[in-house]
Amino acid sequence: AVAQTYAAALLAGGVVPTAKHFPGLGRVRTDTHFFTATLATPVAELEATDWLPFRAILGAAPTLLMLGHVRLAALDPDHLAASSAPLLRDIVRGQWGHRGVLITDDLCMSPVFYGPGGLPGFAVAALRASVDLLLISYDGTQVYAALAALLQARRQGELPDEVLQPSAQRLDRLDTFLSQPAPPPPPPLPTP
């Protein structure tokens, strides 16, 4: 209820809300800025508890979903959330039917940067898993390595149209929403 109210208030003010950090970090005791964390909770338990606010807020279009850098052991122990096709394509896009934008947490964080494939390889894997936006905020120079890897993957057929076109459509819908005139501000509160 709090998440829905907060999202509705942001949308009413012309701000697109972002739910984060999916699949949830509340049960993790590791700082994912620096270390790889594993969420060991069964998926059914997460669906019945931790994921309820995420699902509720995703109903408030065009809410974005930010993906945390944690592994979900019960579903995909080898990949962080933002590069996990079973989590994103099968559950978020498939079972939940979410057609909104998925964004990664900062790709400069250690689990990605020092993980298999590094930041460039992770960027490719994330788009393949149905992520729409790659966040690179700590070290902006890393954008070039990510773009080079994405271009190479595209040329090699690893990022075909059937992967990129749905993402382009989701981003277009978000852009259309953002292009709409902002709602008028609420009236000022009465002074005591």
C-alpha positions as a Markdown table, in Angstrom:
| # | Residue | x | y | z |
|---|---|---|---|---|
| 1 | Ala | 0.0 | 0.0 | 0.0 |
| 2 | Val | 2.8 | 2.4 | 0.8 |
| 3 | Ala | 4.6 | 1.6 | -2.5 |
| 4 | Gln | 1.4 | 2.1 | -4.5 |
| 5 | Thr | 0.6 | 5.4 | -2.8 |
| 6 | Tyr | 4.2 | 6.7 | -3.2 |
| 7 | Ala | 4.2 | 5.7 | -6.9 |
| 8 | Ala | 0.8 | 7.4 | -7.5 |
| 9 | Ala | 2.0 | 10.6 | -5.8 |
| 10 | Leu | 5.2 | 10.6 | -8.0 |
| 11 | Leu | 3.2 | 10.0 | -11.2 |
| 12 | Ala | 0.7 | 12.8 | -10.2 |
| 13 | Gly | 3.7 | 15.1 | -9.9 |
| 14 | Gly | 5.0 | 14.1 | -13.3 |
| 15 | Val | 7.8 | 11.9 | -12.0 |
| 16 | Val | 8.2 | 8.3 | -13.2 |
| 17 | Pro | 8.7 | 6.0 | -10.2 |
| 18 | Thr | 11.4 | 3.3 | -10.0 |
| 19 | Ala | 10.9 | 0.2 | -7.9 |
| 20 | Lys | 14.2 | -1.2 | -6.6 |
| 21 | His | 16.3 | -3.3 | -6.0 |
| 22 | Phe | 14.6 | -6.4 | -7.5 |
| 23 | Pro | 14.6 | -9.3 | -6.6 |
| 24 | Gly | 15.0 | -7.6 | -3.2 |
| 25 | Leu | 18.0 | -7.1 | -0.9 |
| 26 | Gly | 16.3 | -7.2 | 2.5 |
| 27 | Arg | 17.3 | -10.8 | 3.2 |
| 28 | Val | 20.9 | -10.2 | 2.0 |
| 29 | Arg | 23.6 | -9.2 | 4.5 |
| 30 | Thr | 26.3 | -8.4 | 1.9 |
| 31 | Asp | 26.9 | -5.0 | 0.4 |
| 32 | Thr | 26.3 | -5.5 | -3.3 |
| 33 | His | 28.3 | -2.4 | -4.1 |
| 34 | Phe | 31.4 | -4.4 | -3.3 |
| 35 | Phe | 30.6 | -8.1 | -3.0 |
| 36 | Thr | 28.5 | -10.7 | -4.8 |
| 37 | Ala | 25.5 | -11.7 | -2.8 |
| 38 | Thr | 23.2 | -14.6 | -3.1 |
| 39 | Leu | 19.5 | -14.6 | -2.2 |
| 40 | Ala | 18.8 | -18.1 | -0.9 |
| 41 | Thr | 15.0 | -17.8 | -0.4 |
| 42 | Pro | 12.7 | -20.1 | -2.4 |
| 43 | Val | 10.9 | -18.3 | -5.2 |
| 44 | Ala | 7.5 | -19.3 | -3.9 |
| 45 | Glu | 8.3 | -17.6 | -0.6 |
| 46 | Leu | 9.5 | -14.4 | -2.4 |
| 47 | Glu | 6.3 | -14.4 | -4.5 |
| 48 | Ala | 4.2 | -14.5 | -1.3 |
| 49 | Thr | 6.2 | -11.9 | 0.6 |
| 50 | Asp | 9.1 | -9.8 | -0.7 |
| 51 | Trp | 7.8 | -9.5 | -4.3 |
| 52 | Leu | 4.3 | -8.2 | -3.4 |
| 53 | Pro | 5.3 | -4.5 | -3.3 |
| 54 | Phe | 7.2 | -4.9 | -6.6 |
| 55 | Arg | 4.2 | -6.5 | -8.3 |
| 56 | Ala | 1.8 | -3.9 | -6.9 |
| 57 | Ile | 3.9 | -0.9 | -8.0 |
| 58 | Leu | 4.5 | -2.3 | -11.5 |
| 59 | Gly | 0.8 | -2.0 | -12.1 |
| 60 | Ala | 1.3 | 1.8 | -12.0 |
| 61 | Ala | 2.5 | 2.3 | -15.5 |
| 62 | Pro | 5.1 | 3.4 | -16.5 |
| 63 | Thr | 7.0 | 2.4 | -13.4 |
| 64 | Leu | 10.5 | 1.2 | -14.0 |
| 65 | Leu | 12.0 | -1.8 | -12.3 |
| 66 | Met | 15.7 | -1.5 | -11.1 |
| 67 | Leu | 17.5 | -4.8 | -10.8 |
| 68 | Gly | 19.9 | -5.4 | -7.9 |
| 69 | His | 23.2 | -7.2 | -8.3 |
| 70 | Val | 22.3 | -10.3 | -6.4 |
| 71 | Arg | 22.0 | -13.9 | -7.5 |
| 72 | Leu | 18.7 | -15.8 | -6.9 |
| 73 | Ala | 20.0 | -19.2 | -5.9 |
| 74 | Ala | 16.7 | -21.1 | -6.3 |
| 75 | Leu | 16.2 | -19.9 | -9.9 |
| 76 | Asp | 19.5 | -19.0 | -11.5 |
| 77 | Pro | 22.5 | -19.4 | -9.2 |
| 78 | Asp | 25.0 | -18.5 | -11.9 |
| 79 | His | 23.8 | -15.0 | -12.9 |
| 80 | Leu | 23.1 | -11.8 | -11.2 |
| 81 | Ala | 19.4 | -10.6 | -11.5 |
| 82 | Ala | 20.0 | -8.2 | -14.4 |
| 83 | Ser | 21.5 | -10.9 | -16.6 |
| 84 | Ser | 19.1 | -13.7 | -15.5 |
| 85 | Ala | 16.8 | -14.7 | -18.4 |
| 86 | Pro | 14.9 | -17.2 | -16.1 |
| 87 | Leu | 14.2 | -14.3 | -13.7 |
| 88 | Leu | 13.5 | -11.5 | -16.2 |
| 89 | Arg | 12.1 | -13.2 | -19.3 |
| 90 | Asp | 10.3 | -16.1 | -17.6 |
| 91 | Ile | 9.0 | -14.5 | -14.4 |
| 92 | Val | 8.9 | -10.7 | -14.7 |
| 93 | Arg | 8.0 | -10.5 | -18.5 |
| 94 | Gly | 6.3 | -13.9 | -18.7 |
| 95 | Gln | 4.4 | -14.8 | -15.6 |
| 96 | Trp | 3.9 | -11.2 | -14.4 |
| 97 | Gly | 3.3 | -9.8 | -17.9 |
| 98 | His | 5.4 | -6.7 | -17.1 |
| 99 | Arg | 5.8 | -4.6 | -20.3 |
| 100 | Gly | 7.6 | -1.7 | -18.7 |
| 101 | Val | 11.2 | -0.7 | -18.6 |
| 102 | Leu | 13.8 | -2.7 | -16.7 |
| 103 | Ile | 17.0 | -0.9 | -15.7 |
| 104 | Thr | 20.1 | -2.2 | -14.1 |
| 105 | Asp | 21.8 | -0.9 | -11.0 |
| 106 | Asp | 25.1 | 0.7 | -11.7 |
| 107 | Leu | 27.3 | -1.6 | -13.8 |
| 108 | Cys | 30.4 | -0.2 | -12.2 |
| 109 | Met | 29.6 | -2.1 | -9.0 |
| 110 | Ser | 32.1 | -4.8 | -8.1 |
| 111 | Pro | 29.9 | -7.9 | -8.7 |
| 112 | Val | 29.4 | -6.8 | -12.4 |
| 113 | Phe | 32.7 | -5.0 | -13.0 |
| 114 | Tyr | 34.9 | -7.9 | -11.7 |
| 115 | Gly | 32.5 | -10.7 | -12.5 |
| 116 | Pro | 32.6 | -13.0 | -15.5 |
| 117 | Gly | 32.8 | -11.0 | -18.7 |
| 118 | Gly | 33.2 | -7.8 | -16.8 |
| 119 | Leu | 31.1 | -4.8 | -17.4 |
| 120 | Pro | 31.1 | -5.2 | -21.2 |
| 121 | Gly | 30.1 | -8.8 | -21.2 |
| 122 | Phe | 27.4 | -8.1 | -18.5 |
| 123 | Ala | 25.9 | -5.3 | -20.7 |
| 124 | Val | 25.4 | -7.8 | -23.5 |
| 125 | Ala | 23.9 | -10.5 | -21.2 |
| 126 | Ala | 21.6 | -8.0 | -19.6 |
| 127 | Leu | 20.1 | -6.8 | -22.9 |
| 128 | Arg | 19.7 | -10.5 | -24.0 |
| 129 | Ala | 17.8 | -11.1 | -20.7 |
| 130 | Ser | 15.3 | -8.3 | -21.6 |
| 131 | Val | 16.8 | -5.3 | -19.8 |
| 132 | Asp | 16.1 | -2.0 | -21.5 |
| 133 | Leu | 18.5 | 0.5 | -19.8 |
| 134 | Leu | 22.0 | 0.0 | -18.6 |
| 135 | Leu | 23.0 | 2.3 | -15.8 |
| 136 | Ile | 26.7 | 3.3 | -15.7 |
| 137 | Ser | 27.1 | 6.1 | -13.2 |
| 138 | Tyr | 30.2 | 5.7 | -11.1 |
| 139 | Asp | 32.7 | 5.8 | -13.9 |
| 140 | Gly | 31.3 | 7.3 | -17.1 |
| 141 | Thr | 34.3 | 6.3 | -19.2 |
| 142 | Gln | 33.0 | 2.7 | -18.9 |
| 143 | Val | 30.2 | 3.6 | -21.4 |
| 144 | Tyr | 32.7 | 3.2 | -24.2 |
| 145 | Ala | 33.6 | -0.4 | -23.3 |
| 146 | Ala | 29.9 | -1.2 | -23.0 |
| 147 | Leu | 29.0 | 0.4 | -26.3 |
| 148 | Ala | 31.9 | -1.4 | -28.1 |
| 149 | Ala | 30.8 | -4.8 | -26.6 |
| 150 | Leu | 27.2 | -4.1 | -27.6 |
| 151 | Leu | 28.1 | -3.1 | -31.1 |
| 152 | Gln | 30.3 | -6.2 | -31.5 |
| 153 | Ala | 27.5 | -8.5 | -30.1 |
| 154 | Arg | 25.0 | -6.9 | -32.6 |
| 155 | Arg | 27.4 | -7.5 | -35.5 |
| 156 | Gln | 27.9 | -11.1 | -34.4 |
| 157 | Gly | 24.1 | -11.8 | -34.2 |
| 158 | Glu | 24.1 | -12.0 | -30.4 |
| 159 | Leu | 21.6 | -9.1 | -30.2 |
| 160 | Pro | 19.1 | -9.8 | -33.0 |
| 161 | Asp | 16.1 | -7.7 | -33.8 |
| 162 | Glu | 13.8 | -10.0 | -31.8 |
| 163 | Val | 15.8 | -9.1 | -28.7 |
| 164 | Leu | 16.1 | -5.4 | -29.3 |
| 165 | Gln | 12.7 | -4.5 | -30.9 |
| 166 | Pro | 10.6 | -5.2 | -27.8 |
| 167 | Ser | 13.0 | -3.1 | -25.8 |
| 168 | Ala | 12.7 | -0.3 | -28.3 |
| 169 | Gln | 8.9 | -0.4 | -28.0 |
| 170 | Arg | 9.1 | -0.3 | -24.2 |
| 171 | Leu | 11.4 | 2.7 | -24.4 |
| 172 | Asp | 9.2 | 4.4 | -26.9 |
| 173 | Arg | 6.2 | 4.0 | -24.6 |
| 174 | Leu | 8.2 | 5.6 | -21.8 |
| 175 | Asp | 9.3 | 8.4 | -24.0 |
| 176 | Thr | 5.7 | 9.0 | -25.1 |
| 177 | Phe | 4.6 | 9.2 | -21.4 |
| 178 | Leu | 7.5 | 11.6 | -20.6 |
| 179 | Ser | 6.6 | 13.8 | -23.6 |
| 180 | Gln | 3.1 | 14.5 | -22.2 |
| 181 | Pro | 2.6 | 17.9 | -20.6 |
| 182 | Ala | 3.2 | 17.8 | -16.8 |
| 183 | Pro | 0.0 | 18.0 | -14.7 |
| 184 | Pro | -0.7 | 21.3 | -13.0 |
| 185 | Pro | 0.9 | 21.7 | -9.6 |
| 186 | Pro | -1.5 | 21.1 | -6.6 |
| 187 | Pro | -2.8 | 24.2 | -4.9 |
| 188 | Pro | -0.7 | 25.5 | -2.0 |
| 189 | Leu | -1.5 | 24.3 | 1.4 |
| 190 | Pro | -3.3 | 26.8 | 3.6 |
| 191 | Thr | -1.1 | 28.7 | 6.0 |
| 192 | Pro | -1.9 | 28.2 | 9.7 |
